[in-house]
Structures are given as C-alpha cells and as structure tokens.
Amino acid sequence: MTKCISQYYLANPKEIILSFIFEKCAVDTVESIPNSDDKDLNEYGYLRLSIEYELKEFESLTDGPIFSRPRYLNLLGIISFLTDEPFEVFGSYSSSKVESKGIEEIEVAKTEKFIIEGVDLSEQLSEFIKVLNSSKDYEKDLVFSLLDRWRKGRFLEQDTDVSLLFNDEATLAYFHVLELLADQHSNSLKRKSKKKN
C-alpha cells in the first residue's frame, strides 16, 4: 500500500481562517495555491483540504479523487455549515501526491482555529469536532448526510437569488433535512404518545 494525499483548494469568499484535523483529513487556510500564477491569487486566500488515503500496487495516483471524494464531500459539508457559504463540489483546484508522512505529521492544521471576519469561533469549532469524533459511525453518516443536503440547499438558494429558477429545489433540500431529522426521532415520539394514551 502506498500512502497518498489529495489536496483541494477552495477560494475564500470572505475573511476565513480555519484549521482542524478530522479522520485523516486536514483543513487549513493558505495564501495561494502552490505552483499557480499570480493571476490566480484570491483576496482572502484559499481553504486547503488535505485528504489521506492509500493506494494498492495496481492503482494509480490518478485514482486519487475516487478514494478521497467521500471525505471531500464530508469536509465541504462541515465547512459550508461552519461558514454559511455553499462551497460547490467542482469549484476547486486539486492535486494528488505520494506522501510518506500522514496527515497528522505534515505541516497542516496543527491547531483548531476558526476566525470568520474577525470573530473567533475556535471554541465552537473544537466542540463540533469533539462531538463528531465521539459519534458512532451511523450518527456520523446522518450528520454528513444532513450537512450535504444543507450545503446543496444553500448552493441552490444562492443561485436562485436572481432568477428564482431553483427555489423549489432549494426548498425541497431543506425539507429533506427536516425529514431526516424527523425519521431519527419518530420512534421515540411514538413510544411517548403511546404512554400518554
């Protein structure tokens, strides 16, 4: 097995300083994309998402996006929720490389930090990551599904500001969030209602 890291760069839409490590993934803020032209500089820098994965002998580095995509979507959901910015899946520059060190060892996201437009929310970020880390797998799956639907709804809502074209789809995405939450609590509500009868 060969250890590899895929990195994705998202243009910051506003002043965001974010860094954390979660499940062999790291997010941090950088000023520029390595090996890019000066014309690609963004006023607020970039969020760099680093995702560790392993390749078998018969797999190629170009297969990286296949292995990193699920965790990339999870990170997009977390970041979109924290920043209230609907980052899109295809709006990033990406690269993959073979790396002997893991995410924990390379120079990314050593401390948890979250500052958005001058407001320090690092404590809230630490609590959020702590809860995610202590969650069971099925709970994480639910959270990531909720966050992905929320991100999609926000994206459609942003795109619909001018034309109202995606209003129905955005509303439907938010109803899916409510539906997932309702399904989680339906059995306990049924038990409580039976006890009251």
CYANA upper distance limits for C-alpha pairs under 8 A (distance plus 0.5 A):
  1 MET  CA     54 GLU  CA      6.45
  1 MET  CA     55 LEU  CA      5.91
  1 MET  CA     56 LYS  CA      5.24
  1 MET  CA     57 GLU  CA      6.79
  2 THR  CA     54 GLU  CA      5.84
  2 THR  CA     55 LEU  CA      5.56
  2 THR  CA     56 LYS  CA      6.95
  2 THR  CA     57 GLU  CA      7.91
  2 THR  CA     98 VAL  CA      7.65
  3 LYS  CA     52 GLU  CA      7.67
  3 LYS  CA     53 TYR  CA      6.54
  3 LYS  CA     54 GLU  CA      5.08
  3 LYS  CA     55 LEU  CA      7.04
  3 LYS  CA     98 VAL  CA      6.57
  3 LYS  CA     99 GLU  CA      6.24
  3 LYS  CA    100 SER  CA      6.72
  3 LYS  CA    101 LYS  CA      8.23
  3 LYS  CA    102 GLY  CA      8.03
  4 CYS  CA     52 GLU  CA      6.29
  4 CYS  CA     53 TYR  CA      5.97
  4 CYS  CA     54 GLU  CA      6.28
  4 CYS  CA     55 LEU  CA      7.66
  4 CYS  CA     61 LEU  CA      8.36
  4 CYS  CA     64 GLY  CA      8.41
  4 CYS  CA     96 SER  CA      7.53
  4 CYS  CA     97 LYS  CA      6.10
  4 CYS  CA     98 VAL  CA      4.78
  4 CYS  CA     99 GLU  CA      5.58
  4 CYS  CA    100 SER  CA      8.18
  5 ILE  CA     50 SER  CA      6.89
  5 ILE  CA     51 ILE  CA      5.86
  5 ILE  CA     52 GLU  CA      4.97
  5 ILE  CA     53 TYR  CA      6.75
  5 ILE  CA     96 SER  CA      6.15
  5 ILE  CA     97 LYS  CA      6.06
  5 ILE  CA     98 VAL  CA      6.91
  5 ILE  CA     99 GLU  CA      6.86
  6 SER  CA     50 SER  CA      6.21
  6 SER  CA     51 ILE  CA      5.71
  6 SER  CA     52 GLU  CA      7.10
  6 SER  CA     64 GLY  CA      7.06
  6 SER  CA     65 PRO  CA      7.83
  6 SER  CA     68 SER  CA      7.41
  6 SER  CA     94 SER  CA      7.55
  6 SER  CA     95 SER  CA      6.14
  6 SER  CA     96 SER  CA      4.65
  6 SER  CA     97 LYS  CA      7.01
  7 GLN  CA     48 ARG  CA      7.02
  7 GLN  CA     49 LEU  CA      5.90
  7 GLN  CA     50 SER  CA      4.92
  7 GLN  CA     51 ILE  CA      6.84
  7 GLN  CA     94 SER  CA      5.94
  7 GLN  CA     95 SER  CA      5.85
  7 GLN  CA     96 SER  CA      6.73
  8 TYR  CA     47 LEU  CA      8.50
  8 TYR  CA     48 ARG  CA      6.15
  8 TYR  CA     49 LEU  CA      5.53
  8 TYR  CA     50 SER  CA      7.10
  8 TYR  CA     92 SER  CA      6.59
  8 TYR  CA     93 TYR  CA      6.16
  8 TYR  CA     94 SER  CA      4.80
  8 TYR  CA     95 SER  CA      7.20
  9 TYR  CA     33 ILE  CA      7.49
  9 TYR  CA     46 TYR  CA      6.45
  9 TYR  CA     47 LEU  CA      6.08
  9 TYR  CA     48 ARG  CA      5.16
  9 TYR  CA     49 LEU  CA      6.90
  9 TYR  CA     92 SER  CA      5.79
  9 TYR  CA     93 TYR  CA      5.73
  9 TYR  CA     94 SER  CA      6.78
 10 LEU  CA     46 TYR  CA      5.82
 10 LEU  CA     47 LEU  CA      5.58
 10 LEU  CA     48 ARG  CA      7.09
 10 LEU  CA     87 PHE  CA      8.23
 10 LEU  CA     91 GLY  CA      7.34
 10 LEU  CA     92 SER  CA      5.57
 10 LEU  CA     93 TYR  CA      7.66
 11 ALA  CA     42 ASN  CA      6.98
 11 ALA  CA     44 TYR  CA      8.06
 11 ALA  CA     45 GLY  CA      6.86
 11 ALA  CA     46 TYR  CA      5.09
 11 ALA  CA     47 LEU  CA      7.00
 11 ALA  CA     92 SER  CA      7.94
 12 ASN  CA     16 ILE  CA      7.19
 12 ASN  CA     42 ASN  CA      7.86
 12 ASN  CA     44 TYR  CA      5.95
 12 ASN  CA     45 GLY  CA      6.25
 12 ASN  CA     46 TYR  CA      5.61
 12 ASN  CA     47 LEU  CA      6.92
 13 PRO  CA     44 TYR  CA      7.36
 13 PRO  CA     85 GLU  CA      8.38
 14 LYS  CA     44 TYR  CA      6.41
 14 LYS  CA    116 ILE  CA      8.39
 14 LYS  CA    117 GLU  CA      7.58
 15 GLU  CA     44 TYR  CA      5.98
 15 GLU  CA    116 ILE  CA      6.35
 15 GLU  CA    117 GLU  CA      5.47
 15 GLU  CA    118 GLY  CA      8.19
 16 ILE  CA     29 THR  CA      8.08
 16 ILE  CA     44 TYR  CA      7.86
 16 ILE  CA     83 THR  CA      8.46
 16 ILE  CA    114 PHE  CA      7.88
 16 ILE  CA    115 ILE  CA      6.37
 16 ILE  CA    116 ILE  CA      5.06
 16 ILE  CA    117 GLU  CA      6.82
 17 ILE  CA     28 ASP  CA      7.92
 17 ILE  CA     29 THR  CA      6.13
 17 ILE  CA    113 LYS  CA      7.47
 17 ILE  CA    114 PHE  CA      6.07
 17 ILE  CA    115 ILE  CA      5.51
 17 ILE  CA    116 ILE  CA      6.83
 18 LEU  CA     27 VAL  CA      7.33
 18 LEU  CA     28 ASP  CA      5.87
 18 LEU  CA     29 THR  CA      6.24
 18 LEU  CA     47 LEU  CA      7.99
 18 LEU  CA    112 GLU  CA      8.03
 18 LEU  CA    113 LYS  CA      5.85
 18 LEU  CA    114 PHE  CA      4.98
 18 LEU  CA    115 ILE  CA      6.99
 19 SER  CA     26 ALA  CA      7.74
 19 SER  CA     27 VAL  CA      5.53
 19 SER  CA     28 ASP  CA      4.60
 19 SER  CA     29 THR  CA      7.14
 19 SER  CA    108 VAL  CA      8.38
 19 SER  CA    109 ALA  CA      5.24
 19 SER  CA    110 LYS  CA      8.04
 19 SER  CA    111 THR  CA      7.06
 19 SER  CA    112 GLU  CA      5.74
 19 SER  CA    113 LYS  CA      5.57
 19 SER  CA    114 PHE  CA      7.08
 20 PHE  CA     26 ALA  CA      6.23
 20 PHE  CA     27 VAL  CA      5.92
 20 PHE  CA     28 ASP  CA      7.24
 20 PHE  CA    109 ALA  CA      5.60
 20 PHE  CA    110 LYS  CA      7.66
 20 PHE  CA    111 THR  CA      6.80
 20 PHE  CA    112 GLU  CA      5.11
 20 PHE  CA    113 LYS  CA      7.24
 21 ILE  CA     25 CYS  CA      6.12
 21 ILE  CA     26 ALA  CA      4.79
 21 ILE  CA     27 VAL  CA      6.96
 21 ILE  CA    103 ILE  CA      8.48
 21 ILE  CA    104 GLU  CA      8.25
 21 ILE  CA    109 ALA  CA      6.70
 21 ILE  CA    110 LYS  CA      8.19
 21 ILE  CA    112 GLU  CA      8.06
 22 PHE  CA     26 ALA  CA      6.74
 22 PHE  CA    129 ILE  CA      7.71
 22 PHE  CA    133 ASN  CA      8.07
 24 LYS  CA     51 ILE  CA      6.78
 24 LYS  CA     52 GLU  CA      6.03
 24 LYS  CA     53 TYR  CA      8.44
 24 LYS  CA    102 GLY  CA      8.15
 24 LYS  CA    103 ILE  CA      6.29
 24 LYS  CA    104 GLU  CA      7.93
 25 CYS  CA     49 LEU  CA      7.67
 25 CYS  CA     50 SER  CA      6.06
 25 CYS  CA     51 ILE  CA      5.01
 25 CYS  CA     52 GLU  CA      6.72
 25 CYS  CA     71 ARG  CA      8.15
 25 CYS  CA    103 ILE  CA      7.02
 26 ALA  CA     48 ARG  CA      8.46
 26 ALA  CA     49 LEU  CA      6.31
 26 ALA  CA     50 SER  CA      5.56
 26 ALA  CA     51 ILE  CA      7.10
 26 ALA  CA    103 ILE  CA      7.23
 26 ALA  CA    108 VAL  CA      7.13
 26 ALA  CA    109 ALA  CA      6.52
 27 VAL  CA     47 LEU  CA      7.23
 27 VAL  CA     48 ARG  CA      6.10
 27 VAL  CA     49 LEU  CA      5.13
 27 VAL  CA     50 SER  CA      6.84
 27 VAL  CA    108 VAL  CA      7.87
 27 VAL  CA    109 ALA  CA      6.63
 28 ASP  CA     47 LEU  CA      6.21
 28 ASP  CA     48 ARG  CA      5.85
 28 ASP  CA     49 LEU  CA      7.32
 28 ASP  CA    108 VAL  CA      6.88
 28 ASP  CA    109 ALA  CA      5.82
 29 THR  CA     45 GLY  CA      7.47
 29 THR  CA     46 TYR  CA      6.17
 29 THR  CA     47 LEU  CA      5.07
 29 THR  CA     48 ARG  CA      6.48
 30 VAL  CA     45 GLY  CA      6.31
 30 VAL  CA     46 TYR  CA      5.80
 30 VAL  CA     47 LEU  CA      6.74
 30 VAL  CA     48 ARG  CA      7.12
 31 GLU  CA     41 LEU  CA      8.29
 31 GLU  CA     42 ASN  CA      8.33
 31 GLU  CA     44 TYR  CA      7.95
 31 GLU  CA     45 GLY  CA      4.81
 31 GLU  CA     46 TYR  CA      6.56
 32 SER  CA     36 SER  CA      8.26
 32 SER  CA     40 ASP  CA      8.43
 32 SER  CA     41 LEU  CA      6.47
 32 SER  CA     42 ASN  CA      7.85
 32 SER  CA     45 GLY  CA      6.40
 32 SER  CA     46 TYR  CA      6.86
 33 ILE  CA     40 ASP  CA      8.45
 33 ILE  CA     41 LEU  CA      8.29
 33 ILE  CA     46 TYR  CA      7.93
 36 SER  CA     40 ASP  CA      7.10
 37 ASP  CA     41 LEU  CA      8.11
 41 LEU  CA     45 GLY  CA      7.59
 42 ASN  CA     46 TYR  CA      7.63
 49 LEU  CA     72 TYR  CA      8.13
 49 LEU  CA     75 LEU  CA      8.17
 50 SER  CA    103 ILE  CA      8.01
 51 ILE  CA     68 SER  CA      6.75
 51 ILE  CA     71 ARG  CA      7.83
 51 ILE  CA     72 TYR  CA      7.87
 51 ILE  CA    103 ILE  CA      7.97
 52 GLU  CA     68 SER  CA      8.00
 52 GLU  CA    102 GLY  CA      7.28
 52 GLU  CA    103 ILE  CA      6.80
 53 TYR  CA     64 GLY  CA      8.39
 53 TYR  CA     67 PHE  CA      7.23
 53 TYR  CA     68 SER  CA      7.33
 55 LEU  CA     59 GLU  CA      6.29
 55 LEU  CA     60 SER  CA      7.74
 55 LEU  CA     61 LEU  CA      8.12
 59 GLU  CA     63 ASP  CA      7.27
 60 SER  CA     64 GLY  CA      8.04
 61 LEU  CA     96 SER  CA      7.21
 61 LEU  CA     97 LYS  CA      7.57
 61 LEU  CA     98 VAL  CA      8.20
 62 THR  CA     96 SER  CA      8.12
 63 ASP  CA     67 PHE  CA      7.42
 64 GLY  CA     68 SER  CA      6.62
 64 GLY  CA     96 SER  CA      6.94
 65 PRO  CA     69 ARG  CA      6.03
 68 SER  CA     72 TYR  CA      6.46
 69 ARG  CA     73 LEU  CA      6.63
 70 PRO  CA     74 ASN  CA      6.88
 71 ARG  CA     75 LEU  CA      6.62
 72 TYR  CA     76 LEU  CA      6.67
 73 LEU  CA     77 GLY  CA      6.71
 73 LEU  CA     89 VAL  CA      7.90
 73 LEU  CA    148 ASP  CA      7.68
 74 ASN  CA     78 ILE  CA      6.86
 74 ASN  CA    144 PHE  CA      6.23
 74 ASN  CA    147 LEU  CA      8.27
 74 ASN  CA    148 ASP  CA      7.69
 75 LEU  CA     79 ILE  CA      6.56
 76 LEU  CA     80 SER  CA      6.35
 76 LEU  CA     87 PHE  CA      7.08
 76 LEU  CA     88 GLU  CA      8.40
 76 LEU  CA     89 VAL  CA      8.18
 76 LEU  CA    148 ASP  CA      8.16
 76 LEU  CA    151 ARG  CA      8.34
 77 GLY  CA     81 PHE  CA      6.55
 77 GLY  CA    144 PHE  CA      7.22
 77 GLY  CA    147 LEU  CA      5.26
 77 GLY  CA    148 ASP  CA      5.49
 77 GLY  CA    150 TRP  CA      8.13
 77 GLY  CA    151 ARG  CA      6.42
 78 ILE  CA     82 LEU  CA      6.64
 78 ILE  CA    144 PHE  CA      8.37
 78 ILE  CA    147 LEU  CA      7.10
 79 ILE  CA     83 THR  CA      6.48
 79 ILE  CA     84 ASP  CA      8.41
 79 ILE  CA     85 GLU  CA      8.29
 79 ILE  CA     87 PHE  CA      8.44
 80 SER  CA     84 ASP  CA      5.75
 80 SER  CA     85 GLU  CA      5.43
 80 SER  CA     86 PRO  CA      5.74
 80 SER  CA     87 PHE  CA      6.52
 80 SER  CA    147 LEU  CA      8.49
 80 SER  CA    151 ARG  CA      6.46
 81 PHE  CA     85 GLU  CA      7.74
 81 PHE  CA    147 LEU  CA      7.19
 81 PHE  CA    150 TRP  CA      8.05
 81 PHE  CA    151 ARG  CA      7.52
 83 THR  CA    116 ILE  CA      7.91
 85 GLU  CA    151 ARG  CA      8.47
 85 GLU  CA    154 ARG  CA      8.02
 86 PRO  CA    151 ARG  CA      5.79
 86 PRO  CA    152 LYS  CA      7.60
 86 PRO  CA    154 ARG  CA      5.90
 86 PRO  CA    155 PHE  CA      5.34
 86 PRO  CA    158 GLN  CA      8.33
 87 PHE  CA     91 GLY  CA      7.94
 87 PHE  CA    151 ARG  CA      7.80
 87 PHE  CA    155 PHE  CA      7.76
 88 GLU  CA    155 PHE  CA      7.65
101 LYS  CA    105 GLU  CA      6.29
101 LYS  CA    106 ILE  CA      6.84
102 GLY  CA    106 ILE  CA      6.99
103 ILE  CA    108 VAL  CA      7.98
104 GLU  CA    108 VAL  CA      8.48
112 GLU  CA    122 SER  CA      7.01
112 GLU  CA    125 LEU  CA      7.70
112 GLU  CA    126 SER  CA      6.88
113 LYS  CA    121 LEU  CA      8.08
113 LYS  CA    122 SER  CA      5.28
113 LYS  CA    125 LEU  CA      7.78
114 PHE  CA    120 ASP  CA      6.56
114 PHE  CA    121 LEU  CA      5.74
114 PHE  CA    122 SER  CA      5.04
114 PHE  CA    125 LEU  CA      7.02
115 ILE  CA    119 VAL  CA      5.84
115 ILE  CA    120 ASP  CA      4.86
115 ILE  CA    121 LEU  CA      6.24
115 ILE  CA    122 SER  CA      7.26
116 ILE  CA    120 ASP  CA      7.16
116 ILE  CA    121 LEU  CA      8.01
121 LEU  CA    125 LEU  CA      6.89
122 SER  CA    126 SER  CA      6.67
123 GLU  CA    127 GLU  CA      6.75
124 GLN  CA    128 PHE  CA      6.60
125 LEU  CA    129 ILE  CA      6.66
126 SER  CA    130 LYS  CA      6.49
127 GLU  CA    131 VAL  CA      6.67
128 PHE  CA    132 LEU  CA      6.78
129 ILE  CA    133 ASN  CA      6.54
130 LYS  CA    134 SER  CA      6.76
131 VAL  CA    135 SER  CA      6.65
132 LEU  CA    140 LYS  CA      7.15
135 SER  CA    139 GLU  CA      6.37
135 SER  CA    140 LYS  CA      6.61
136 LYS  CA    140 LYS  CA      6.79
137 ASP  CA    141 ASP  CA      6.71
138 TYR  CA    142 LEU  CA      6.81
139 GLU  CA    143 VAL  CA      6.72
140 LYS  CA    144 PHE  CA      6.54
141 ASP  CA    145 SER  CA      6.56
142 LEU  CA    146 LEU  CA      6.64
142 LEU  CA    180 LEU  CA      8.43
143 VAL  CA    147 LEU  CA      6.57
144 PHE  CA    148 ASP  CA      6.48
145 SER  CA    149 ARG  CA      6.74
146 LEU  CA    150 TRP  CA      6.59
146 LEU  CA    177 VAL  CA      6.12
146 LEU  CA    180 LEU  CA      7.88
147 LEU  CA    151 ARG  CA      6.57
148 ASP  CA    152 LYS  CA      6.69
149 ARG  CA    153 GLY  CA      6.56
149 ARG  CA    173 ALA  CA      6.30
149 ARG  CA    174 TYR  CA      7.66
149 ARG  CA    176 HIS  CA      7.72
149 ARG  CA    177 VAL  CA      6.98
150 TRP  CA    154 ARG  CA      6.66
150 TRP  CA    173 ALA  CA      7.37
150 TRP  CA    174 TYR  CA      7.01
150 TRP  CA    177 VAL  CA      7.43
151 ARG  CA    155 PHE  CA      6.61
152 LYS  CA    156 LEU  CA      6.66
152 LYS  CA    170 ALA  CA      8.01
152 LYS  CA    173 ALA  CA      7.47
153 GLY  CA    157 GLU  CA      6.49
153 GLY  CA    169 GLU  CA      7.91
153 GLY  CA    170 ALA  CA      4.99
153 GLY  CA    171 THR  CA      7.62
153 GLY  CA    172 LEU  CA      8.41
153 GLY  CA    173 ALA  CA      5.58
153 GLY  CA    174 TYR  CA      6.68
154 ARG  CA    158 GLN  CA      6.59
154 ARG  CA    170 ALA  CA      7.55
155 PHE  CA    159 ASP  CA      6.76
155 PHE  CA    170 ALA  CA      8.47
156 LEU  CA    160 THR  CA      6.54
156 LEU  CA    166 PHE  CA      6.27
156 LEU  CA    167 ASN  CA      7.80
156 LEU  CA    169 GLU  CA      7.48
156 LEU  CA    170 ALA  CA      5.77
157 GLU  CA    161 ASP  CA      7.03
157 GLU  CA    166 PHE  CA      7.34
157 GLU  CA    167 ASN  CA      7.02
157 GLU  CA    170 ALA  CA      6.06
159 ASP  CA    163 SER  CA      8.36
159 ASP  CA    166 PHE  CA      7.60
160 THR  CA    164 LEU  CA      4.95
160 THR  CA    165 LEU  CA      5.95
160 THR  CA    166 PHE  CA      5.66
160 THR  CA    167 ASN  CA      6.60
166 PHE  CA    170 ALA  CA      6.59
167 ASN  CA    171 THR  CA      6.66
168 ASP  CA    172 LEU  CA      6.60
169 GLU  CA    173 ALA  CA      6.68
170 ALA  CA    174 TYR  CA      6.99
171 THR  CA    175 PHE  CA      6.79
172 LEU  CA    176 HIS  CA      6.72
173 ALA  CA    177 VAL  CA      7.08
174 TYR  CA    178 LEU  CA      6.98
175 PHE  CA    179 GLU  CA      6.46
176 HIS  CA    180 LEU  CA      6.61
177 VAL  CA    181 LEU  CA      6.85
178 LEU  CA    182 ALA  CA      6.52
179 GLU  CA    183 ASP  CA      6.64
180 LEU  CA    184 GLN  CA      6.95
181 LEU  CA    185 HIS  CA      7.24
182 ALA  CA    186 SER  CA      6.35
183 ASP  CA    187 ASN  CA      8.34
185 HIS  CA    189 LEU  CA      6.75
186 SER  CA    190 LYS  CA      6.65
187 ASN  CA    191 ARG  CA      6.80
188 SER  CA    192 LYS  CA      6.72
189 LEU  CA    193 SER  CA      6.62
190 LYS  CA    194 LYS  CA      6.70
191 ARG  CA    195 LYS  CA      6.83
192 LYS  CA    196 LYS  CA      6.95
193 SER  CA    197 ASN  CA      6.95
